[in-house]
Amino acid sequence: MRAACAALAVALPAAADAQESFSVYIRGVAAGAEQIGVARTAEGWTISGSGRLAASVDLVTRRLQIRYDAEWKPIDLTIDATMRAQPLSLRTTVSGTTATSHVVNAGQVADKVDAIAADAVLLPSPFWAPFAALAQRTRDAASGAMIPAYIPGQASFNIRIGESSPEQIQTVSGLVVARRTAITLAIPNAPLDGEIWSDATGRLLRLTIPGQGLDVVREDIAAVSSRRVTISRANDEQVKIGGSGFTLVGTLSRPERVGGRLPAVVLVGGSGPRDRDELVSGVPILGQLAGAIANAGFAVLRYDKRGIGQSGGRTESASLADFAEDVRAAVKMLSDRKDIDPKRIAVMGHSEGGAIALLAASKEKRIAAVALLEAHGTSGAELILSQQKRALDRMTLSPEEKQAKIDLQKRVNEAVIT
């Protein structure tokens, strides 16, 4: 038996508690941070945490530890913290289906004994590290399953598991494959819907509870340099494009069968903060185009615009001419690759990207062809007036009021141009 246990301990992940940093957001505003660790041994699991929440809660967690056995039956919980500068401690021990809690909060002492499920997840509030256990439990849970939970010293409830879907997040350090699972915290008289994200090993990536405006996200996932991969191909390659003092990052898609040097297409997105997939109303426009064009035998490059996603640079003062220089840099990068035919490189611009593609082609001899998708054929000033007219047509304003707004826009356009 001892030999078997020793062998099992070697096979399991190391017990060292490698903590990961999480950011806590409430209604979109940074509200704190937590360090969360998960350690597994032959004897079971240990969840640990520490952190701080903002002034509205004013909670400092010095130590949080929850132990479970190998079958996820809780053993004990320890919390040492301060809330609004007052000591807060919680000790809960579990024996079978009996949980005994000792609470000290701002000098007030309370003891409580509750009957709980033998495999309940311990979720003291407002601490988020304990949800790392739920992430592990939902890893293999089927839709419709119920996982018992217990708020130590307060109440028991069930967590209903909903549908799960795969997600991919590209971070600076690599691609994270995630499982996104809908959950319902069936708290009596106050149910809460949410989502819990975990990686391939069941480690917590994200907890979202919209009804509380809560979002707890691992720092690498929350970073502005990370992006959700909404569409991809098996042979996609992440590439870097040297720019004017910064680097653009993009995806190069190729046909499934590659022979010889390929013709290439550079996709240029429209206006606004667009990443390489150009997600509009849930549709990855450039991502879908890249797949279709690659299937036709081309190498296809799409990239995050400067200052967006994983690309460097800034957008505040960037002009169409600046974005055109980014296209030229992308074309140069492709022409230097041994798997690309430098004489057959085209640029395809969508929406405002059409104007950018034309500007780039007027300066770059390596661009052999240009394709325009939903690009405007008027000046920028005329386009703005046309867009304003369409917006005014949907408003309940008098003809005089509409004309006044048009006249004002014309004066603005003239001031900008001159």
Salt bridges, closest charged atoms under 4 A:
GLU20 OE1 - ARG203 NE 3.43
GLU20 OE2 - ARG218 NH1 3.21
GLU71 OE1 - LYS73 NZ 3.84
ASP76 OD2 - ARG67 NH2 2.57
ASP80 OD1 - ARG91 NH2 2.92
ASP111 OD1 - HIS102 ND1 2.59
ASP114 OD1 - LYS112 NZ 2.48
ASP119 OD2 - ARG137 NH2 3.59
GLU167 OE2 - ARG180 NH1 2.93
GLU167 OE2 - ARG228 NH2 3.01
GLU195 OE1 - ARG180 NE 2.94
ASP215 OD2 - ARG206 NH2 2.62
ASP220 OD1 - ARG218 NE 2.81
GLU237 OE1 - ARG254 NH2 3.31
GLU237 OE1 - ARG337 NH2 3.06
ASP275 OD2 - ARG227 NE 3.99
ASP277 OD2 - ARG227 NH2 2.71
ASP277 OD1 - ARG302 NE 2.98
GLU278 OE1 - HIS350 ND1 3.04
ASP304 OD2 - ARG276 NH2 2.86
GLU316 OE2 - ARG314 NH2 2.65
GLU325 OE2 - ARG328 NH1 3.31
ASP326 OD2 - ARG306 NE 2.86
ASP336 OD2 - LYS332 NZ 3.00
ASP339 OD2 - ARG254 NH1 3.34
ASP339 OD2 - ARG337 NH2 2.96
ASP341 OD2 - ARG344 NE 2.87
GLU364 OE1 - ARG328 NE 3.06
GLU364 OE2 - ARG366 NE 2.93
GLU374 OE1 - HIS350 NE2 2.73
ASP393 OD2 - LYS389 NZ 3.36
